[in-house]
């Protein structure tokens, strides 16, 4: 009996559960008191043990008073117990996933900081709003020494950076702009840019999912536009604006701009 008790315990049953089940295998339809006497499990503990065994699939509770209990066939009991353990494991795994998801980003950050030798905040800096983006764009244009590259759609924000652009031109800074003059306002803006001596070309696409400014090939401020719905008539919503001085990211944007510039048509 001791060996059987140890075997059942190795499956995950407690010692009292193992003793109680073995007692029920030797006799049928026992009361709690009889089970206690036969298994040597204290009577105050027997009821809780029987309830646990019933939940795990080892015991059947018979109707009537006093309540009587019967062991379920070992093969069926083990199958039920396996299902019980599987459900517990599923719940435990779900809980583990939930906990892990809360600090996954922190762990990933720690891992990549040491292996890539690059801190995320040195790679790219998020900006809080369009207002902050435009304020930083004005400051960057003021710092320009050689070249300003602007890729936009309608360039309706030109009026908010016009003074800075005109001052940059006076310092001899070269400026290139790709835009989509689709509205009366944007066409007027394109004309104003040309009058200032800025190279302006019409974007080769009807719509481009990014807007930004590159200063002296060393500073980039941008945002990504994304459609709300995958339909022909979607309206764009913005992702969070970002700023970077990372050479790799800037190189990618410069390459994209150059390829678009080669395909773009001069605005007449």
C-alpha positions in Angstrom: 0.0 0.0 0.0 2.8 2.4 0.8 4.3 1.8 -2.7 0.9 2.6 -4.3 0.5 5.7 -2.2 3.9 6.9 -3.4 3.0 6.2 -7.0 -0.2 8.2 -6.7 1.6 11.0 -5.1 4.0 11.0 -8.0 1.0 11.7 -10.2 0.2 14.8 -8.2 -2.2 13.5 -5.5 -1.6 14.4 -1.9 -1.0 11.6 0.6 -4.5 12.0 2.0 -6.0 11.8 -1.5 -4.0 8.7 -2.3 -5.1 7.0 0.9 -8.7 7.9 0.4 -8.8 6.7 -3.2 -7.2 3.4 -2.3 -9.7 2.9 0.5 -12.6 3.4 -1.9 -11.0 0.9 -4.4 -11.1 -1.8 -1.6 -14.7 -1.1 -0.6 -17.8 0.3 -2.4 -20.2 3.1 -1.4 -18.6 4.2 1.8 -19.6 7.1 4.0 -17.0 9.7 5.1 -16.8 8.1 8.5 -16.1 4.7 7.0 -13.5 6.1 4.7 -11.8 7.9 7.6 -11.6 4.6 9.5 -10.3 2.6 6.6 -7.8 5.2 5.2 -6.7 6.6 8.6 -7.4 10.1 7.2 -8.8 12.3 10.0 -12.5 12.8 9.6 -12.4 16.6 9.6 -10.2 16.3 6.6 -12.0 13.6 4.7 -14.8 15.8 3.3 -12.4 18.3 1.7 -10.2 15.4 0.3 -13.3 13.8 -1.2 -14.4 17.0 -2.9 -10.9 17.4 -4.4 -10.9 13.8 -5.6 -14.4 14.3 -7.2 -13.1 17.4 -9.0 -10.1 15.5 -10.3 -12.2 12.6 -11.5 -11.3 9.9 -9.0 -14.5 9.8 -6.9 -18.3 9.8 -7.6 -20.6 11.3 -4.9 -23.8 9.3 -4.5 -27.1 10.9 -3.6 -28.7 10.4 -0.3 -28.1 11.0 3.4 -25.6 10.4 4.7 -23.6 11.0 1.6 -21.8 8.0 0.2 -18.8 7.9 -2.1 -17.6 5.4 -4.7 -14.3 5.1 -6.5 -14.3 5.6 -10.3 -12.7 2.9 -12.4 -8.9 3.7 -12.4 -8.6 3.9 -16.2 -11.5 6.4 -16.4 -10.2 8.2 -13.3 -6.8 8.7 -14.9 -8.3 10.0 -18.1 -10.4 12.5 -16.2 -7.5 13.5 -14.1 -5.4 14.2 -17.2 -8.1 16.5 -18.5 -8.2 18.2 -15.2 -4.5 18.8 -15.2 -4.6 20.0 -18.8 -7.2 22.7 -17.9 -5.0 23.7 -14.9 -2.0 23.9 -17.1 -3.9 26.0 -19.7 -4.9 28.5 -17.0 -1.4 28.6 -15.6 0.1 29.3 -19.1 -2.5 32.0 -19.8 -1.6 33.6 -16.5 2.1 33.3 -17.3 1.6 35.0 -20.7 -0.4 37.8 -19.1 2.3 38.4 -16.6 5.1 38.2 -19.2 3.4 40.6 -21.6 3.5 43.3 -18.9 7.3 43.3 -18.7 8.3 41.8 -22.1 9.4 45.2 -23.5 11.7 45.8 -20.5 13.4 42.4 -21.0 13.7 42.9 -24.7 15.2 46.3 -24.2 17.8 44.9 -21.7 18.7 42.2 -24.2 19.2 44.3 -27.2 21.0 47.1 -25.4 23.9 44.8 -24.5 24.0 43.0 -27.9 23.5 45.8 -30.4 25.3 48.4 -28.3 22.7 50.9 -29.3 20.2 52.5 -27.0 16.7 52.9 -28.5 16.5 56.6 -27.5 19.8 57.3 -29.4 18.3 55.6 -32.5 15.0 57.5 -32.7 13.2 60.0 -30.5 9.4 60.2 -30.4 7.7 63.6 -30.6 4.4 64.2 -28.8 2.4 66.0 -31.5 2.4 67.8 -34.9 2.9 71.1 -33.1 6.1 69.8 -31.5 7.2 68.4 -34.9 6.7 71.8 -36.6 8.4 73.7 -33.9 11.4 71.4 -34.1 11.3 71.6 -37.9 11.6 75.4 -37.7 14.6 75.1 -35.4 16.3 72.5 -37.7 15.8 74.7 -40.7 17.5 77.5 -38.8 20.5 75.2 -38.3 20.8 74.2 -41.9 24.2 75.1 -43.6 24.1 73.4 -47.0 20.9 71.5 -47.9 17.3 71.1 -46.9 15.2 68.2 -48.3 11.4 68.2 -47.8 9.0 65.5 -48.8 5.4 66.2 -48.2 1.9 66.1 -49.8 0.2 69.4 -50.0 2.8 71.3 -47.9 0.0 73.3 -46.2 2.4 73.8 -43.3 4.7 75.9 -45.5 3.4 79.2 -44.1 4.6 78.1 -40.6 8.2 77.6 -41.8 8.3 80.2 -44.5 10.4 82.7 -42.6 13.0 80.1 -41.6 13.2 78.8 -45.3 13.7 82.3 -46.6 16.5 83.0 -44.2 18.1 79.7 -45.1 18.0 80.7 -48.8 19.7 84.0 -47.9 22.5 81.9 -46.3 22.9 80.0 -49.6 21.2 76.8 -48.4 20.0 74.7 -51.3 16.4 73.3 -51.0 14.6 70.5 -52.7 10.9 69.8 -52.3 8.8 66.9 -53.5 5.0 67.5 -53.1 1.6 66.8 -54.6 0.0 70.0 -55.7 -3.5 68.6 -55.9 -5.5 71.6 -54.5 -5.6 75.3 -55.4 -3.8 76.1 -52.1 -1.0 73.6 -52.7 -0.6 74.8 -56.3 -0.1 78.3 -55.0 2.4 77.1 -52.5 4.3 75.4 -55.3 4.5 78.6 -57.2 5.7 80.5 -54.1 8.5 77.9 -53.6 9.6 78.3 -57.2 9.7 82.1 -56.9 12.0 81.7 -53.9 14.4 79.7 -56.1 13.5 76.3 -54.5 13.7 73.2 -56.7 10.2 71.7 -56.6 9.0 68.6 -58.2 5.6 66.8 -58.4 5.6 63.5 -56.6 5.5 60.5 -58.9 2.7 58.9 -56.8 -0.8 60.1 -56.0 -0.1 59.7 -52.3 3.0 58.9 -50.3 2.8 57.5 -46.7 5.5 59.8 -45.2 6.3 63.4 -44.6 9.5 64.9 -43.3 12.5 67.1 -43.5 16.2 66.2 -43.8 18.8 68.8 -42.8 22.4 68.6 -44.2 22.0 64.8 -44.5 22.5 64.5 -40.8 19.2 65.3 -39.1 15.8 63.9 -40.0 12.3 64.7 -38.7 9.4 62.7 -40.0 6.1 61.0 -39.5 4.4 58.1 -41.2 0.8 58.3 -42.5 -1.4 55.2 -42.5 -4.8 54.6 -43.9 -7.7 53.9 -41.6 -9.3 51.4 -43.9 -8.0 49.4 -46.9 -10.4 51.1 -49.3 -10.1 53.5 -52.1 -11.6 56.4 -50.2 -9.7 56.1 -46.9 -8.6 59.2 -45.0 -5.1 59.1 -43.5 -4.3 59.2 -39.8 -0.9 59.9 -38.4 1.5 57.9 -36.5 3.6 59.5 -33.9 6.2 62.0 -35.3 9.9 61.1 -34.7 13.3 62.7 -34.9 16.6 61.0 -35.5 20.3 61.6 -36.2 21.0 58.0 -36.9 23.0 57.7 -40.1 21.4 54.4 -41.1 17.8 55.7 -40.9 18.7 59.0 -42.7 20.5 57.1 -45.4 17.3 55.0 -46.1 15.2 58.2 -46.3 17.8 59.9 -48.6 17.8 56.9 -51.0 14.0 56.9 -51.1 13.9 60.6 -51.7 16.5 60.4 -54.5 14.6 57.6 -56.3 11.4 59.6 -56.1 13.2 62.8 -57.2 14.4 61.1 -60.4 10.9 59.9 -61.2 9.2 63.2 -60.2 8.3 65.9 -62.8 9.2 69.5 -62.5 6.3 71.7 -61.7 5.6 74.3 -64.4 
